Amino acid sequence: MKHDNQEDIQLRNKLNDLCLLRLFRNTKKEFGEYIEYNLTTNNSILKIKPFTARCLYRELEKQISQDTYSELDINEILDIYKEASDLYIREIKKIHIDPETDIELLYAYLRYACINNLDTPEYNDKKLDKLLDALNSHPPVRLAPLLLLMLKILPIYTSKQGDVKDINTDFAKLYYFFKEFAQKEPTVLEMPVLEIMKHDFDRCEHKNRIMLIHMTCCAINSFCSMMNSADSYDLITHINNNTQLPDIEGTYWYDTDHYNDTTTFWDFEQTATGDYFLYQNKFKLDLQEIYRKRFEITLFNQWNSLVLYAVKSSYIPILLREKKQVQTDKQAWYKCEMDNCDFPLEIKLSELMTGKDILNIRSLTRLTDERMVEQINNWIEKFKTIDIKENSTKMSEEDYEFRAAPFAITEKSIFVKLETEEYEEKPDRYYCILKEINEGLRKITINDFVGILTTHKKRYVGFSPISLFLDVTDDEAIKKSQVELVDRITL
């Protein structure tokens, strides 16, 4: 019983911390109203009976988990917040880092903290040296709360600052910090998670500091996944686990706003990787030609919203040439709404990233007119199909094919079987890829999509979850990719 009372007191103290730090509500009055306890007088949470406070805290714990889509544990947040605050007070505050004048320092520190193979910061500054010395001489603390303290968005844990003055300004400050940070990274340029969170924040009735912590964690995780192959695997696995595959292929769709005068129809084709090709077919009746564009889309749930991610069909070939994970002019993110999640008749889209509307549609409606379906099929059979590149000229697009291949995983290597027709005299040959050449390969499992990608007379061994494609077109490419051709699988 004594132990239970002590635990109740500890949870009452945490409830008090939630209130004083204005994490869940922006004012003391609003927090009191939520827990139905008047805090505008001399009443203190510490006067609440311990068991009652415990019950209140447990309910808040559930609510915060729900608000952050089960991604934040408030107990852990309070602990890492306190640890970061203690270090900030002892060591970092005296370095006098100004988030406005020392912004490049903070960007350099963030890159150094997030990128695994970055041995030293790419920024020469005495303050940064002092910051790293302070961090390296103490037990490690979590990056998110420490960054928010250095940005002066969160107060120190023992703060007496009181109510939050302007949560919208705090959010905007954090949003633009990460947005400019991404734009300075040549291989990133944008983090779409920021737009998804901005959309979430704008529609939220009770904006709070918990959301700022959540956003910081998500932005850091997103950047790490783009820069580190092992983290990329975790992100893709998360998306795959939340991917939606409604019944949308095998039929035609039309732009809801222009059906009466349209000769443009859309159709979906599911791919081997669990995504879709989305084709836009423009029928030129006078020329008896079909101008076709292809996009690649993924449908997945993110924070209780269905998101449609679309890329132009040339994305993979350009990724192979330019080694860029994200290309701002070739992708778009939409909030997606369907009238039926299994068999939709209408799909509505709204942009999550301004200026990236590559599909140029707001709503697609399933074509149910059988006579019109038959007419479209007749056009497809008789007309000449012309694949349109991004610049809309009549040129054949750089296409590709990505087919699954049998593969085996050992402790040190991954063996991917060559297609039989490549080496008919020796059908049982394998590409042997050592896991040590890329950290993400250590996370590949037998359930992941691994195969051979061919495009523009080139061939690659592809690992879809980490967007890794190793050139195996010829002997020189195989050697450069650190791949070995072998006759058998060895343990």
CORBELVEN-V292627 format. One record per pair of residues at least 12 apart in sequence whose C-alpha atoms are under 10 Angstrom apart, sorted by sequence separation. I is the first residue (numbers start at 0). J is the second residue. D is the distance in whole Angstrom. If there is no record, write none. Layout:
i = {I;I}
j = {J;J}
d = {D;D}
//
This chain:
i = {18;27;28;31;60;61;107;108;177;178;251;252;253;265;266;267;279;280;296;297;314;335;336;348;349;386;403;404;405;416;417;449;450;458;459;460;468;469;470;471;17;18;31;60;107;108;177;178;220;221;251;252;253;265;266;278;279;280;295;296;297;334;335;336;347;348;349;404;405;415;416;417;448;449;450;457;458;459;469;471;59;60;106;107;108;152;196;200;220;250;251;252;264;265;266;278;279;295;296;333;334;335;347;348;404;414;415;416;448;449;457;458;106;107;178;196;250;251;252;264;265;277;278;279;294;295;296;310;314;333;334;335;346;347;348;414;415;416;447;448;449;457;458;104;106;107;152;153;177;178;250;251;263;264;265;277;278;294;295;296;310;313;314;332;333;334;335;346;347;413;414;415;447;448;452;456;457;56;104;107;152;196;197;248;249;250;263;264;276;277;278;293;294;295;310;311;312;332;333;334;345;346;347;413;414;415;447;451;452;453;459;460;34;104;151;152;175;196;248;249;250;262;263;264;276;277;293;294;295;310;311;312;332;333;334;345;346;412;413;414;449;450;451;452;453;458;459;103;104;108;112;150;174;195;247;248;249;262;263;275;276;277;292;293;294;295;310;311;331;332;333;344;345;346;412;413;414;443;449;451;452;453;457;18;35;104;107;108;111;152;173;174;247;248;249;261;262;263;275;276;292;293;294;295;309;310;311;331;332;333;343;344;345;411;412;413;443;444;451;460;34;103;104;152;193;196;246;247;248;261;262;274;275;276;309;310;331;332;343;344;345;411;412;413;443;459;33;34;104;105;108;150;174;192;193;196;247;262;274;275;308;309;310;330;331;333;343;344;407;411;412;440;442;443;460;101;104;108;150;174;246;273;274;275;308;309;331;332;333;342;344;406;408;410;411;412;439;442;34;103;104;193;273;274;307;308;309;331;332;405;406;407;408;409;410;411;412;440;19;34;101;192;193;244;270;272;273;274;307;308;330;331;332;333;337;406;409;439;440;18;33;101;104;147;150;171;192;252;253;263;265;267;269;270;306;307;308;328;329;330;331;335;336;337;408;439;170;191;248;251;252;253;262;263;264;265;266;267;268;269;306;307;308;327;328;329;330;331;335;413;438;439;440;15;16;190;192;193;247;248;263;265;267;269;305;306;307;327;328;329;330;333;412;413;432;437;439;15;113;190;192;244;248;251;267;305;306;307;328;411;412;14;15;96;112;170;191;192;243;244;304;305;306;411;413;430;437;14;94;95;96;190;242;243;244;304;305;410;413;12;94;190;242;277;304;305;408;413;11;12;94;109;167;189;239;276;277;301;408;417;418;11;96;167;239;274;275;276;277;278;296;300;415;416;417;11;91;94;187;190;239;276;277;294;295;296;297;298;300;305;408;415;416;11;23;93;94;170;276;294;296;298;299;408;415;8;11;12;15;93;109;170;174;177;181;298;407;408;432;11;14;91;92;108;169;170;173;177;184;187;407;8;10;11;13;14;17;23;90;91;94;166;167;169;173;186;187;406;8;9;10;11;12;13;23;90;91;166;167;170;171;174;178;186;405;7;8;11;12;14;15;22;91;105;166;170;173;174;177;181;307;430;7;8;10;11;14;17;90;91;165;166;169;173;177;180;184;306;307;406;6;7;9;10;11;13;14;90;91;306;307;308;405;406;417;5;6;7;8;9;10;11;12;89;90;105;163;166;170;174;306;307;403;404;405;406;416;436;4;7;8;10;11;14;105;163;166;177;306;403;404;405;415;436;3;4;7;10;14;87;309;311;402;403;404;405;415;436;3;6;7;10;86;87;90;309;310;311;401;402;403;404;430;86;102;309;310;401;402;403;404;432;433;4;7;101;309;401;402;403;432;433;98;401;402;431;432;433;22;86;98;99;400;401;402;431;432;86;97;98;400;401;430;431;432;86;96;97;98;244;245;399;400;401;429;430;431;86;91;95;96;97;98;243;244;399;400;429;430;431;22;85;96;153;242;243;244;398;399;429;430;431;17;82;83;84;92;152;242;243;398;399;404;428;429;430;431;82;83;91;92;241;242;243;397;398;399;401;403;404;428;429;430;431;82;83;87;91;153;239;241;242;397;399;400;401;402;403;427;428;429;430;431;81;82;83;86;152;153;238;239;240;241;242;396;399;401;402;403;427;428;429;13;17;80;83;84;85;88;152;238;239;240;241;329;401;426;427;428;13;16;79;80;83;84;87;238;239;425;427;79;80;82;83;87;237;238;243;401;79;80;81;82;83;237;238;242;243;294;10;13;79;80;81;83;84;147;237;241;242;243;294;13;76;79;80;83;84;147;242;79;146;76;77;80;88;144;417;76;80;87;88;143;144;147;414;416;84;87;143;146;414;415;416;84;85;106;110;143;414;416;84;85;105;106;109;143;144;414;416;83;84;85;143;144;416;80;83;84;106;107;142;143;414;415;80;81;82;102;106;110;142;143;414;80;81;105;106;141;143;313;413;414;80;81;143;312;313;412;103;106;142;143;311;312;412;98;102;106;311;411;412;77;279;409;411;317;408;409;410;277;316;407;408;409;315;316;406;407;408;313;314;315;316;312;313;314;315;312;313;312;313;312;289;255;288;289;254;255;287;288;245;252;253;254;255;287;289;246;252;282;288;289;290;291;292;293;245;246;247;252;284;287;288;289;290;291;292;293;245;246;247;280;283;287;288;289;290;291;292;293;244;245;246;247;282;286;287;288;289;290;291;292;293;243;244;245;246;247;282;286;287;288;289;290;291;292;225;226;243;244;245;246;247;265;284;289;290;225;247;264;265;266;280;283;292;225;264;265;282;283;291;264;265;282;290;264;282;290;291;199;257;281;290;293;199;256;280;281;292;196;199;254;255;256;257;258;280;293;113;195;196;254;255;256;257;258;280;112;113;195;253;254;255;256;114;115;254;255;256;258;279;110;113;114;192;195;253;254;255;109;113;114;116;252;253;254;255;112;113;114;115;116;195;252;253;254;255;264;110;114;115;251;252;253;254;263;109;110;113;114;115;251;252;253;262;113;115;251;252;250;251;252;110;250;251;191;250;251;247;251;252;251;250;251;272;271;272;22;270;271;272;21;80;270;271;20;21;29;76;20;27;28;191;20;26;27;186;188;190;319;20;25;26;27;73;76;186;187;188;189;191;198;19;20;25;26;66;76;186;187;188;189;190;195;315;316;19;20;24;25;26;71;185;186;187;188;189;194;195;316;19;20;21;24;25;71;185;186;187;188;191;194;195;315;316;16;19;20;21;25;185;186;187;191;192;319;16;19;20;21;22;25;71;185;191;19;20;21;67;71;324;18;19;20;66;67;70;18;66;322;67;68;71;322;63;67;70;322;63;66;67;70;319;318;319;318;319;318;319;315;319;198;198;315;197;198;195;196;197;194;195;194;195;193;194;192;193;194;191;192;191;190;189;272;273;29;272;271;272;25;24;25;26;23;24;25;23;24;25;22;23;24;22;23;24;21;22;23;21;22;23;20;21;22;22;22;272;17;272;232;233;232;229;230;231;232;228;229;230;232;233;227;228;229;232;227;228;229;232;236;227;228;229;230;228;229;228;229;239;238;235;236;235;236;232;234;235;232;233;234;235;70;232;233;68;69;231;232;68;231;232;67;68;229;230;231;66;228;229;65;228;227;228;228;225;224;225;115}
j = {30;39;40;43;72;73;119;120;189;190;263;264;265;277;278;279;291;292;308;309;326;347;348;360;361;398;415;416;417;428;429;461;462;470;471;472;480;481;482;483;30;31;44;73;120;121;190;191;233;234;264;265;266;278;279;291;292;293;308;309;310;347;348;349;360;361;362;417;418;428;429;430;461;462;463;470;471;472;482;484;73;74;120;121;122;166;210;214;234;264;265;266;278;279;280;292;293;309;310;347;348;349;361;362;418;428;429;430;462;463;471;472;121;122;193;211;265;266;267;279;280;292;293;294;309;310;311;325;329;348;349;350;361;362;363;429;430;431;462;463;464;472;473;120;122;123;168;169;193;194;266;267;279;280;281;293;294;310;311;312;326;329;330;348;349;350;351;362;363;429;430;431;463;464;468;472;473;73;121;124;169;213;214;265;266;267;280;281;293;294;295;310;311;312;327;328;329;349;350;351;362;363;364;430;431;432;464;468;469;470;476;477;52;122;169;170;193;214;266;267;268;280;281;282;294;295;311;312;313;328;329;330;350;351;352;363;364;430;431;432;467;468;469;470;471;476;477;122;123;127;131;169;193;214;266;267;268;281;282;294;295;296;311;312;313;314;329;330;350;351;352;363;364;365;431;432;433;462;468;470;471;472;476;38;55;124;127;128;131;172;193;194;267;268;269;281;282;283;295;296;312;313;314;315;329;330;331;351;352;353;363;364;365;431;432;433;463;464;471;480;55;124;125;173;214;217;267;268;269;282;283;295;296;297;330;331;352;353;364;365;366;432;433;434;464;480;55;56;126;127;130;172;196;214;215;218;269;284;296;297;330;331;332;352;353;355;365;366;429;433;434;462;464;465;482;124;127;131;173;197;269;296;297;298;331;332;354;355;356;365;367;429;431;433;434;435;462;465;58;127;128;217;297;298;331;332;333;355;356;429;430;431;432;433;434;435;436;464;44;59;126;217;218;269;295;297;298;299;332;333;355;356;357;358;362;431;434;464;465;44;59;127;130;173;176;197;218;278;279;289;291;293;295;296;332;333;334;354;355;356;357;361;362;363;434;465;197;218;275;278;279;280;289;290;291;292;293;294;295;296;333;334;335;354;355;356;357;358;362;440;465;466;467;43;44;218;220;221;275;276;291;293;295;297;333;334;335;355;356;357;358;361;440;441;460;465;467;44;142;219;221;273;277;280;296;334;335;336;357;440;441;44;45;126;142;200;221;222;273;274;334;335;336;441;443;460;467;45;125;126;127;221;273;274;275;335;336;441;444;44;126;222;274;309;336;337;440;445;44;45;127;142;200;222;272;309;310;334;441;450;451;45;130;201;273;308;309;310;311;312;330;334;449;450;451;46;126;129;222;225;274;311;312;329;330;331;332;333;335;340;443;450;451;47;59;129;130;206;312;330;332;334;335;444;451;45;48;49;52;130;146;207;211;214;218;335;444;445;469;49;52;129;130;146;207;208;211;215;222;225;445;47;49;50;52;53;56;62;129;130;133;205;206;208;212;225;226;445;48;49;50;51;52;53;63;130;131;206;207;210;211;214;218;226;445;48;49;52;53;55;56;63;132;146;207;211;214;215;218;222;348;471;49;50;52;53;56;59;132;133;207;208;211;215;219;222;226;348;349;448;49;50;52;53;54;56;57;133;134;349;350;351;448;449;460;49;50;51;52;53;54;55;56;133;134;149;207;210;214;218;350;351;447;448;449;450;460;480;49;52;53;55;56;59;150;208;211;222;351;448;449;450;460;481;49;50;53;56;60;133;355;357;448;449;450;451;461;482;50;53;54;57;133;134;137;356;357;358;448;449;450;451;477;134;150;357;358;449;450;451;452;480;481;53;56;150;358;450;451;452;481;482;148;451;452;481;482;483;73;137;149;150;451;452;453;482;483;138;149;150;452;453;482;483;484;139;149;150;151;297;298;452;453;454;482;483;484;140;145;149;150;151;152;297;298;453;454;483;484;485;77;140;151;208;297;298;299;453;454;484;485;486;73;138;139;140;148;208;298;299;454;455;460;484;485;486;487;139;140;148;149;298;299;300;454;455;456;458;460;461;485;486;487;488;140;141;145;149;211;297;299;300;455;457;458;459;460;461;485;486;487;488;489;140;141;142;145;211;212;297;298;299;300;301;455;458;460;461;462;486;487;488;73;77;140;143;144;145;148;212;298;299;300;301;389;461;486;487;488;74;77;140;141;144;145;148;299;300;486;488;141;142;144;145;149;299;300;305;463;142;143;144;145;146;300;301;305;306;357;74;77;143;144;145;147;148;211;301;305;306;307;358;78;141;144;145;148;149;212;307;145;212;143;144;147;155;211;484;144;148;155;156;211;212;215;482;484;153;156;212;215;483;484;485;154;155;176;180;213;484;486;155;156;176;177;180;214;215;485;487;155;156;157;215;216;488;153;156;157;179;180;215;216;487;488;154;155;156;176;180;184;216;217;488;155;156;180;181;216;218;388;488;489;156;157;219;388;389;488;180;183;219;220;388;389;489;176;180;184;389;489;490;156;358;488;490;397;488;489;490;358;397;488;489;490;397;398;488;489;490;396;397;398;399;396;397;398;399;397;398;398;399;399;378;345;378;379;345;346;378;379;337;344;345;346;347;379;381;339;345;375;381;382;383;384;385;386;339;340;341;346;378;381;382;383;384;385;386;387;340;341;342;375;378;382;383;384;385;386;387;388;340;341;342;343;378;382;383;384;385;386;387;388;389;340;341;342;343;344;379;383;384;385;386;387;388;389;323;324;341;342;343;344;345;363;382;387;388;324;346;363;364;365;379;382;391;325;364;365;382;383;391;365;366;383;391;366;384;392;393;302;360;384;393;396;303;360;384;385;396;301;304;359;360;361;362;363;385;398;219;301;302;360;361;362;363;364;386;219;220;302;360;361;362;363;222;223;362;363;364;366;387;219;222;223;301;304;362;363;364;219;223;224;226;362;363;364;365;223;224;225;226;227;306;363;364;365;366;375;222;226;227;363;364;365;366;375;222;223;226;227;228;364;365;366;375;227;229;365;366;365;366;367;226;366;367;308;367;368;365;371;372;372;372;375;401;401;402;153;401;402;403;153;212;402;403;153;154;162;209;154;161;162;325;155;161;162;321;323;325;454;156;161;162;163;209;212;322;323;324;325;327;334;156;157;162;163;203;213;323;324;325;326;327;332;452;453;157;158;162;163;164;209;323;324;325;326;327;332;333;454;158;159;160;163;164;210;324;325;326;327;330;333;334;454;455;156;159;160;161;165;325;326;327;331;332;459;157;160;161;162;163;166;212;326;332;161;162;163;209;213;466;161;162;163;209;210;213;162;210;466;212;213;216;467;209;213;216;468;210;213;214;217;466;466;467;467;468;468;469;466;470;350;351;468;351;352;350;351;352;350;351;351;352;351;352;351;352;353;351;352;352;352;352;447;448;205;448;448;449;205;205;206;207;205;206;207;206;207;208;206;207;208;207;208;209;207;208;209;208;209;210;208;209;210;211;212;463;209;464;438;439;439;437;438;439;440;437;438;439;441;442;437;438;439;442;438;439;440;443;447;439;440;441;442;441;442;442;443;464;464;463;464;464;465;462;464;465;463;464;465;466;302;464;465;301;302;464;465;302;465;466;302;303;464;465;466;302;464;465;302;465;465;466;467;465;465;466;438}
d = {7;7;10;10;7;9;10;7;9;7;10;6;6;7;5;9;6;7;5;7;8;6;7;7;7;10;10;6;8;6;5;6;7;6;5;9;9;9;9;9;9;9;9;6;6;9;8;9;10;8;6;5;9;5;7;7;5;9;8;4;9;8;5;9;9;5;9;8;9;9;4;7;8;5;8;8;6;7;8;10;9;8;10;6;9;9;9;10;8;10;6;6;8;5;8;6;6;6;6;9;6;7;6;6;8;9;5;6;6;6;8;5;10;6;8;10;9;5;9;6;6;8;5;8;7;5;9;10;7;6;5;9;8;4;8;6;5;9;8;6;8;5;8;9;9;9;10;9;8;9;6;8;7;5;9;6;6;6;6;9;9;8;8;9;5;6;10;6;7;9;5;7;8;7;8;8;9;10;10;10;6;9;9;10;7;8;6;7;7;5;9;9;5;6;10;9;9;9;5;6;7;5;9;8;5;8;7;9;9;10;10;10;9;7;9;9;9;7;7;7;10;8;4;8;6;6;7;5;9;9;5;10;6;5;10;6;6;10;6;6;10;10;10;9;10;10;9;8;9;7;10;10;7;10;8;5;7;6;6;8;5;7;9;5;8;9;5;6;8;5;8;8;4;9;7;5;9;8;10;10;10;9;10;10;10;7;8;10;10;8;10;9;6;5;10;9;6;9;6;6;8;9;9;10;8;4;9;8;6;10;10;6;6;10;5;6;10;10;9;10;7;10;10;8;8;9;10;8;7;9;8;7;5;9;5;6;7;9;9;5;10;9;4;7;8;10;10;9;8;8;9;9;9;9;9;9;9;8;6;6;7;5;9;10;9;9;8;8;10;6;5;8;9;9;9;10;6;8;8;8;10;10;5;9;6;6;9;8;9;10;9;8;10;9;6;8;9;9;10;10;10;8;8;7;8;5;8;5;8;10;9;10;10;10;8;8;10;9;10;9;9;7;7;9;9;10;9;10;6;6;7;6;9;10;10;10;9;9;8;8;10;9;10;8;9;9;7;10;9;9;9;10;10;10;7;5;9;9;8;8;6;10;9;10;10;6;9;9;9;10;9;10;10;9;10;10;10;10;9;10;6;6;10;10;7;10;7;8;9;8;10;10;9;8;10;7;10;9;10;10;10;10;9;10;9;5;6;8;9;7;10;10;9;9;9;10;9;6;9;10;7;8;9;10;9;6;5;9;8;10;9;8;7;7;8;9;9;10;9;8;7;5;9;8;9;8;9;9;10;8;9;7;8;9;9;8;7;9;10;8;6;7;8;9;8;9;10;10;7;7;9;8;9;9;9;9;10;10;10;9;9;7;9;9;8;10;9;10;10;10;9;10;8;9;8;9;10;7;8;9;9;10;9;10;9;9;10;10;10;10;8;7;9;8;9;10;7;9;8;9;10;10;9;8;9;9;8;9;9;10;8;9;9;10;10;8;9;7;9;6;7;8;10;10;10;9;8;9;10;7;7;10;8;8;9;8;9;10;9;6;10;10;8;9;10;8;8;8;9;9;9;8;9;9;8;8;10;7;9;9;10;8;10;8;9;9;5;5;9;8;9;10;10;8;7;6;9;9;7;8;8;9;5;8;7;6;6;10;10;7;10;8;8;8;9;10;10;9;10;10;9;6;10;5;9;8;9;6;9;10;10;10;10;7;10;9;9;8;8;8;9;9;10;9;8;8;9;10;9;9;10;10;10;9;8;8;10;9;7;7;8;9;7;9;9;9;9;10;9;7;6;8;8;8;10;8;5;7;10;9;10;8;9;6;4;10;10;9;9;8;9;8;9;10;10;9;8;9;10;8;4;6;9;8;9;8;9;9;5;6;10;9;8;10;10;10;8;7;6;9;7;8;10;6;6;9;5;9;10;8;7;9;8;4;9;6;7;9;8;5;6;7;6;5;9;10;7;8;7;9;9;7;5;9;10;6;6;8;10;9;9;9;10;8;7;6;7;8;5;7;10;10;10;8;7;5;9;9;4;6;6;10;9;10;9;9;9;9;6;5;6;7;9;7;5;9;9;9;6;10;8;8;4;7;7;7;9;10;10;10;6;6;10;8;7;7;7;8;9;9;5;7;7;10;10;9;10;9;9;5;7;10;10;10;8;8;9;9;9;9;9;8;5;9;10;10;9;9;10;6;7;8;10;8;9;9;8;10;10;10;9;8;9;8;9;8;9;7;9;8;8;7;8;6;7;8;6;10;8;10;6;10;9;5;8;10;8;8;10;9;9;9;9;9;10;8;9;9;9;10;8;9;5;10;10;7;9;10;10;9;10;8;10;10;7;8;8;10;8;10;9;10;10;10;10;8;10;9;8;9;8;10;10;7;8;10;10;10;10;7;8;10;10;10;8;8;9;9;9;9;10;5;8;10;9;9;9;8;9;10;9;6;9;6;9;10;9;9;8;9;9;9;6;9;9;10;8;9;9;6;9;8;9;7;8;6;9;9;10;9;8;9;9;7;9;8;9;8;9;9;9;8;10;9;9;9;10;9;10;8;10;8;9;9;9;8;9;9;8;7;10;7;8;10;6;9;8;10;10;9;7;10;9;8;8;6;10;8;8;7;8;9;9;8;8;9;8;10;9;8;9;10;9;10;10;9;9;10;10;9;9;9;6;9;7;9;8;9;9;9;10;8;8;5;6;6;6;6;8;6;6;7;10;10;5;5;5;5;5;5;9;9;5;5;7;8;8;7;6;6;6;6;7;10;8;8;6;7;9;9;9;9;7;8;6;9;8;10;9;9;10;7;10;10;8;9;10;10;7;10;9;10;9;10;9;9;8;10;9;9;10;10;10;10;10;9;9;9;10;10;8;10;10;8;9;10;9;9;10;9;10;9;10;9;8;10;10;10;10;7;8;9;7;8;7;10;9;9;10;9;9;10;8;5;9;9;9;6;5;9;10;10;10;7;7;10;9;8;5;6;9;6;9;9;10;5;6;9;9;9;9;8;8;9;6;5;9;10;9;9;6;7;10;5;7;10;10;10;9;8;6;10;9;5;7;9;8;10;6;5;7;5;9;9;7;8;10;9;10;8;10;10;7;8;9;9;8;9;9;9;7;9;10;10;10;8;9;10;10;9;8;8;9;10;9;7;7;9;10;9;10;7;9;5;9;9;9;8;8;10;7;10;9;9;8;6;6;10;10;5;7;7;8;10;9;10;10;8;7;9;5;9;9;8;6;6;8;7;9;9;7;8;8;10;9;8;10;10;7;8;7;10;10;8;9;8;8;7;8;7;9;9;8;9;9;10;9;9;9;7;7;9;8;9;10;7;7;8;7;8;7;8;9;8;9;9;7;8;10;8;10;10;10;9;9;8;7;9;10;9;10;9;9;10;9;9;10;7;9;9;9;9;10;7;10;9;9;10;9;10;9;6;6;8;9;6;9;9;9;8;10;7;10;10;9;9;10;6;8;9;9;7;8;10;9;8;6;8;6;8;10;6;8;6;7;9;8;5;6;7;5;9;9;9;9;9;9;8;10;10;10;9;6;8;9;7;9;7;5;7;10;9;9;6;4;7;8;5;8;8;9;8;8;8;10;10;7;9;9;9;10;9;7;6;9;10;8;7;9;8;9;9;10;5;9;9;9;7;5;6;6;9;8;8;10;9;8;9;9;8;10;6;9;8;8;9;9;10;10}
//
